[in-house]
Amino acid sequence: MVYFGEIAALITAVCWTCTSLAFESAGKKVGSLSVNFIRLVIAFFLLGTYTYFSRGLIFPTDADFDCWLWLTLSAIVGFMIGDLMLFQAFVVVGARISMLIMASVPPITALMAFFMLGEKLSAASWFGMAVTISGIAVVILQKEGSKEKMKFSTKGVLLAFGGSVGQAAGLVMSKFGMKDYDAFSATQIRVFAGMIGFAFLIFVLKKWAKVFNALKHGKAMRRISIGAFFGPFLGVSFSLLAVQHTTTGVAATIMAVVPVMIIPPAYFIFKEKINFKEILGAVIAVAGVAFMFLK
């Protein structure tokens, strides 16, 4: 199918938009560490159920050692280290600066894919990437009149950049280890590794009581379940399908438009006001994505 990878990346962005809204609400109620662990446990069983019916395997026992090794490393670097650095960056420099720096994920991904996988992007793809990132930046930085101050601490910027590198490296490692292996089973390996990693972290930090309390919070659990379905189950699986069928840099660029995709539900569901700069940024980002389809 023509543009299957690009379409899969677009579906990933839609899924991550849904999951970000669900996890934001749940995280405020029970804490981000509990949300991260519980979402992976739920996704693990969702993936096992799906692969049982699609492949006859409830657990990816047919994956070879290299596949397990690289997908496990991608989970540690992407799910754990990258996300933890990003969450800490939110605290130090705020969400807007962190997300602006996270817009560097596509070019970082493209460079890593060039050195690790030998992937090359055309001039048209680089142009589409630049246009898309510009649109995302306009959306993120649109609140000129906001009382929130832009805090540029070296520590915060480095944390956010570390989050970018972690996400990019996780995606490239996934493609390197997965090759032509089933994307949903590959996701289950990543989820399993992330689940074990977070369990160890919770043990070290002595946060199990918070996790068990979160399990009793009905409203939060409903939102974590929704987020798990659209995030580590569908979203991550489609992201791996995307990198299997198109260059990693192009896939990363299309998947990065989540800040733009959040605008419609923010307006129609949460009744937030949308200004001209947000609309302009969205149009620019969509034009960049469209250009990558027409390359």
N, C-alpha and C positions, 0 to 999 in steps of 0.2 A: 504493500500500500504506500502510495506517494505521501511524503510528509508524515508518516506514522509517528516518527520520533518527536516531531514538533507538536503534533496533536496530543501525544501522551504528555509532553511537558506542559501544555496548556491545561490539560485535565489535572495535572499535579498542582498547578497554581490555584485552580478552583478548589481542589480538595484542601490545600493548605490555608486558603482563605477561611473555609468553614472551620477547620480545626483551630486556627488562631483565635477566632471569636469564641469558640467553646472553651479552649484552655485558658484564655484570659479571665473569663468569668470564674472557672473552677479554681484557678490558681489563687485568686483573691480570697477564696473561701477556705481552702485547705493547704495552700502553700505549693510552690512550684516543684519542689523535690518529690512530694507525694504524687503530684499529677504526673510527673515524668515517669516514675516507676509504675504506677497503676496503668497508665496508658499503654506501656509496653507489654505488661502482663495480658491485658485484654486483647491487644493486637496479636500477640503470640498465639492465643487460642483461636482467634478469627482466621489467621493465616493457616493454622493447622487444619481447621475445618474445611477451608477453601481448597487447600492442596490435597486433602483426602479425597474430595470429590473430583478434582481436576486431574490429579496424578496418581491417586491411590496410595499416597504417602502422607501420614500425619506429621512427620518430622523429616527434614531433608537429609536422610541417611545416604542418599546416592551422590551427594556432593563430594568432590575429591578434596585432598588436604589443602592444596593451594587455594581453592575456592573458600574453604572454611577460614584459612589463615588471613587472606586479604579482606574478606567481608567482616571478619571479627575486628581486624585493625581499623577498617573503615567505620565500624560502629563506635569503637573507643575514641577515635579521632573526631568523628562527626557528631554522633549522638551525645557523647559524654563531654570530652574536653572542649569541643567547639561550643556546645550549648551552654555549658557552665561558665565559660569565659564571656559569652554574650550576655547571659543573665546578670553577671556581675558588672558588666559594662553598663547595663541599664541603670544600675544603682549609682555608679560613679559619674557617668556623663549624661545619663538620660536616654530615653528611647529614640528620640529623633536623631541625635548624633550617632548613636549606635547603629541605627538602621541605615543611615546615610553611608557609613563606612561599610556596612554589610552589602551595599550596592556594588562593592568592588569584587564580590564573589565571582561573577561571570568572567572578567578578564583574568583573575587569579586561576580559575578553573581551566580556562583556555591555555594558559601558559603551562600549568602542571600537566595537562593532557598532551601538550606538544612534547614535553620532555619524557613523560612516562609512556605515552601511547603512540607518539609520532603523529598525532592529529594536527592538521593544518586548517585554519579558517581562511576563507576567501576574503578579499577586501570588502565585498558586499556584506558579509557576515559581521566583520569588525565594525562597519558603519552602522548596521542595524543594532548591534550591541551598544555602541556609543549613544545612539538616539534613545534607545530604551532606558539606559541608565540615567540619561539626562532627564527624561520624563519622570522617572522614579524619584530623582533628587528634588525636582520641583514640587512633587506631591509631599514629600517628607518635610521639606523646609518651607512650606507655604504659610505657616502660622507666624507671620511677622509681628503681629500685635500681641502674641502670647506673652503672659507674665513669666512663663518658664524661661529661665536664662540658659543660654547655650554654654555649657561648661566644657572647656577644652583642656582637661588634665591629661598629662602624658600617660599615666596609668590607665585611665579610661579608654583613651584612643588605642593603646596597645592591646587592651583586653578585647575591644570590639574588632580590631584587626585580626587578633588571634582567633576570634569566632569566625571571621571570614575565611581565614586559611583552613581552619578545621572543617568547615562545611565544604569548601572546595576540595580539600584533600580526601575527605570521606567519599565524595561523589566519584572522584577519579580512581581511588582505590577500589570502589565497588565495581566500576566498569572493568578494571584490570583483573580483578579476581573472578568476576561473574562470567565474563566472555559470553557464550551462548546458553548459559544455564537458565533455568526457569526463573523469571523475575520475582514471582511471589515467594518461591522457596528461598531465593537469595535474600529477600527481605526478611524472611523468618530467621535466617541465620544472623542477620544484623540485629534484629529485635532481640533475639535470645542473648547475644553477646552484650547488648546494651542493658538488658534486664539484669544479667549477672553483675555487670559493672555497677549499676545503680544500687543493687542490693548490698554490695560490698561497701559502697559509699554511705548508705543509710546505716549500716552496721557500725562503721567507724565513727560516724557523727552521732550515733545513738538516737536516731530519729524514728525508730519503728513505731513508737506510740502514736506519732503524728500520722503515720501511714494507716494504722488501724483505725484511728479516729476518722480519717478521711473516708474509709470504707463504710462508715456508718452515716455519712452525710449524703442523704438521698439526692438532693438537688445537684450537688457537686458531682456525684457519681454518674448521674444521667448525662451531664455535660462532658465528663471525662470519657464516657462510653461513646458519645457522638464524636468527640475529638479523636479518639483511638480509631474509630471506623474510617474517618476521612483522612487521618494523619498517617500513623505508621502502618496501617493496613492498606488503604487504597493509595494515599499520596506517595509514600515511599516506594511502593511497588510500581506505580506509574512513572516515578522518577527514574527507576532502574530500566523500565521499558524504554523510556525516552533516550537514555544514554546508550542503550543497545542499538538504537535505530537512527541516531543522528550524532553529530559531534558533541562532545561533552560541553564545550563552551556555548554552543547554540542552545542546548537544553537548559543549562544553568541560567542563561539570560531570560528565556521565556518563563522559567519557574520563579524568577526574581520579581515578577510583576504583582506579587501579593499585595503590597501597599496600595496599588492602583485598584485591584479587584475588591478591596475592602470598602471602597467609596460607595458603591451602590447599596449594599446592605446597611452601611452607616446612615445613609440618607433615608432609605425606604423603611427599614426596620427600626432603627434606633432614633430616627428623626433628627439626626445631627445636621447642622447647617453646612452646606458645601459652597466654597467660594470659587472665584474664577481661576485662581492659580491651581487648585486641585483639578478642575476640569481640564485646564491647559496641560498640566503634567500628565494626566491620564491619556489625553489625545496624543501627546508626543510619544509616550511609552507604547501605546497600542500601534502607532505608526511604525515604530521601530520593530516591534514584533512582526507586524504585517510584512515589513521589508525582508525579514529573515525567511518568511514563507515564500516570498517572490524571488529569492536570490537565484 
